[in-house]
Amino acid sequence: MLATPSSRTAPRDELLRLVPGDVGFCLLIEDVRGHAKALLDSPFVSQFRASPMAKLIDANETQKLTLADQFLQQYLQISAQQLRDDILGDALVLAYRPGPPESPDKEAVFFLIRARNPRLLADLIERVNTLQKDSGDLKELTEQKYAGHTYHRRVEAKGISYYYLQGPIVAFASRAEALHELIDLEGRASVAEEPPLARQFRLLGVDKPLASLLVNPRAFDAHFRHKATTASAGQAKALGILMKYWEALEGLGLSVILEKDFEMTLTMRARENLLPPAARRFFAAAPGASELPRYFPAHAMLAVSGRADFAAVVEVLGGFLPDDARQAVIKAIDGSVGAIFGREFAKEILPHLGPDWGLCVVAPPGGDWFPHVLAALRVQTGRDGGDVDRKLLNAVNALTALLAFHSNGGKPGPSQQKLVVQDKVEVRYLVNDAKFPPGFRPAFALKAGYLVIGNSPDALRRFPSDALGGNGRTAGESPFLRLSFREVHRYLSDKRQPISAFAAAKHRISQEEAGRRLDGLLTALALFDSLEISKRADPERLIVSLRLRMAQPLK
């Protein structure tokens, strides 16, 4: 039978050592009890309960939760809190292993629960079986034997499943052979050794999450090869390239972490030496921190920045196309974009763009209400880049002049291109009082080694910013996106009157109604601080994190 777990063994490891290491997916959920208690006692929940948002919760939803709890107690003799804390509170695992390409029906599903209260777990399973027998959902329940162990076979209208109960652990499997494999693993496993799946989670940097999903690429290798051998010539080319990336991937993990903030992380482990050269160049540039957050205003409502080798991106995407199709795409790019930016754009211009790029949205100063929007792209100059910056500026200038000419119907009209000098920098912009919204005068210039485009000359004046942005991130992280709910709240509050007037006119509602809707949005925004997406890399992993910071901590 299952060995009695050591008091020093984490519940997650008690389950992970029973799951085959060659599964394709493994979902781990742990410490639901601790996370739930910490969240319910958190300053964030206290703030939410005191906010007008709490009053908007429909009483019917609360009634539904009460009815669900009553159902559990009436038919299963267990409360919702007992189910959460004593049954699901320690750890549970859901895993899937695909069958071989020639026998997909041999796939296996594993579901394991480690309960805090073994007696309550056994009683709950017995009551569920009784309830399903009485309802007719459970057609047959029989005991089976394997290697001296007793397990159960359940025949339902939707199929057959198996479960094995021992102490605080219950394991379900979709096939008898899969459950036998689990029992065999338990007999061979050593409590002193790290379970194979626990090692994979550790290598992916998963540390005390609420939930984490592990993807094992090797479980799907045979399916990729089978697909490639049966694909058409065009598909085979793309699948062959995709296989190179897939074979380089050693592991993929997605985690949900609930601490002071809510965080989701995507972690990738790969063997870089197996990647194509263009992909190595792309991934070498991507993890680095862009300098643009330092150039954007510190109090931006939205800031997006990154690094990319654009020539490598084109080469990576082109690698999935047959040679003739790739040449046709390059020719089409040179024939369209090249008409504005010059011949052989992909060879002469693209390699000198980047790697830094970004965008930000900032509240306007003074009496204006329309936000300032800025986009910036690094332009490399010098011996290799030559006068790429001037070529690019002239091309954008020609494009905007063409747009103005087209907007005017080929004759003098309201669309005009104008020039203003800011700190010895020429800024060109378009005006069209008849069609553009107030304050919208798209502008562009070369500033501080960047091609900068904004929704007005005043927006361009704020680049580069004297007040350094990019603050408040974890050391070693490279910011990609930051949405400041605090700054959005401040902007909407400060500009409430003109924004509500604009919304009322646009949606044909009264200004009072527009104001009420805006106040509702402000109430919701007050609960949050910021949403951040960042990335960091070490020699073994690339980690992308999404972090939702609350106005009050979750724990």
Helices and strands as residue ranges (DSSP letters): H 11-16, E 25-30, H 32-40, H 43-50, H 52-55, H 59-71, I 72-76, H 80-82, I 83-87, E 91-97, G 104-106, E 108-114, H 118-135, E 138-146, E 149-156, E 159-166, E 169-173, H 176-188, H 196-203, E 211-215, G 217-220, H 221-230, H 233-248, E 249-258, E 262-270, G 272-274, H 277-285, H 292-295, E 302-307, H 310-318, H 323-336, H 338-341, H 345-348, G 350-352, E 353-362, E 372-379, H 388-407, E 416-422, E 425-431, E 443-447, E 450-454, H 457-460, E 478-484, H 485-494, H 496-507, H 511-525, E 528-537, E 542-550
